[in-house]
Amino acid sequence: MNALAEQRRHLRKQVFIAAQIVFSGTAPTLECTARDLSVQGVRLRLSTTYGIPDRFDVVIDGKRKPARSIWRTCTEIGVIFSDAPQRSAESIQNERDIAPLLELLKMAAERWPSSDGAIVPESELLKRDQALLDMWPEACRRTGIPVHEFPIGVIKRWQQEMGWPN
């Protein structure tokens, strides 16, 4: 049997609907686009999946549903809808980190405007990583979150993306 064979049990339909990812009552929502939609889940397209926790709520057509990510790429997340979210200490910490991480992304976009197709040398990327770490306290202050250590999970993901040992 082909390992990549279709595993969905419910019919899906291709859609192009505005949606939001909601992390908690205090964190800002993240705008995205719902794509393949079924009663069981949805494929969400957004500018980046970086820093998004595994559990969150999805709002589609005004209906809020708890969801859990089951796969992701740089710009898409496949989620299944869950009946009752299980909140661990880690997910609560992730929720606390979301608002300053989103603010940090905005600050980075202002500081380094996107230039499609431009190649950025690795030395410049390392300088930008350090600058992001230096900007973290300001991102926390701007979102009203107490300044705390930069999320270790994000650092581990960076290291994994860079092919570095953890």
C-alpha angles and dihedrals in degrees: 000000000000111000090213094055119131111277101180117119097195130063113257129203128205111244139168104209131151111246140170135221112219120198102178141327093275101041120084118253120252116227117226142149125256112223125166103025130189135157087262101049151323142237110236124202120202140152093266138353092204113131096006112137123232094250127050141125124268122210115204122167090350093304117120117210130177110240142183125208115238099176138004144186128189092281107017138058126194111210138182120212114243128202099221123013115228108219116206126184087257093055091048089051090048090053090052090051097048099077095051091042090054090047089049090054090052091049090049092050090053093048097043109027113205116264107188114225094009114135113224115204116239091242089058091048090054090050090050091050089054091046090052090053089049090050093051097090090052091049089053092049093048091055096043093244116137110257109258140157116302108264109273090209090063091049091050090050091050090051091049092049090050091049092243123144114256 
